[in-house]
Amino acid sequence: MARLTEIIKRILPPPNWRLPVLILTGAFSGLTIYALVVSNAISYMSDSPETCVNCHVMAPQYATWFHSSHREHATCNDCHVPQTNVVEHYYFKAKDGLRHATIFTLRTEPDVIIMHEPGRRVVQANCQRCHDDLNHQVVAGHTSFDEAKQGQGPVCWDCHRDVPHGTVRSAGSVPDGFVPLPDSPMPEWLRNLTNPH
């Protein structure tokens, strides 16, 4: 017990610093909780496709998927996140999510969204996993992403480029596309204050 007390005394700041440290810790904790609530961070743990449109630039991808045959059988994560095991699934999801969050926060997203190489590797593996019963009939069914990079065969989207997002690249290409809007992060009291009607 004496050792634990000694450790706590070492961790605590000097008495004249305790109040500022407490205030800064409280402010940082409050801002962190606020950011997690505003960003709807808990939704990213799910496999719900609506989560993808938390970032408005993903609206065309959501709308085109929503009108595709894949909607009945696969969510975004079924194709774009590894399905081999739960650890790899959530590790890739977190890594890719942080990459996306950084890009969208810094406003450096490209006009045309193109998957980066790790994402393409995952999509190829997931195409093969889901369509395993057809793979023996087609060349791409046997070609890994790395083999395709070396010119040893095609990847699935070499022939099936329009699956499941079509050829569209903007929301205007799907005028009747349904895209759910995320809830406003503005608190109700502030909304009432700014719009008294």
Long-range contacts (C-beta under 8 A, 24 or more apart in sequence): 37-185, 38-185, 39-101, 40-182, 40-183, 44-93, 44-97, 47-75, 47-76, 47-77, 47-78, 48-75, 49-75, 49-76, 50-180, 51-76, 52-76, 53-179, 53-180, 53-181, 53-182, 54-182, 55-100, 55-104, 57-104, 57-109, 57-113, 58-113, 59-171, 59-177, 59-179, 60-165, 60-168, 60-169, 60-170, 60-171, 60-173, 60-174, 60-177, 61-113, 61-165, 62-177, 62-179, 63-171, 63-174, 63-177, 63-178, 63-179, 64-164, 64-165, 64-166, 64-168, 64-173, 64-174, 64-177, 65-164, 65-165, 66-177, 66-178, 66-179, 67-166, 67-174, 67-177, 68-163, 68-164, 68-165, 68-166, 69-164, 70-163, 70-164, 71-164, 73-130, 74-130, 74-164, 78-126, 78-130, 79-122, 79-123, 79-126, 79-127, 79-164, 80-115, 80-119, 80-122, 80-123, 80-126, 81-122, 82-122, 82-125, 82-126, 83-126, 83-129, 92-118, 92-122, 112-169, 120-145, 120-155, 121-145, 121-146, 123-156, 123-157, 124-148, 124-155, 124-156, 127-156, 127-157, 128-156, 131-156
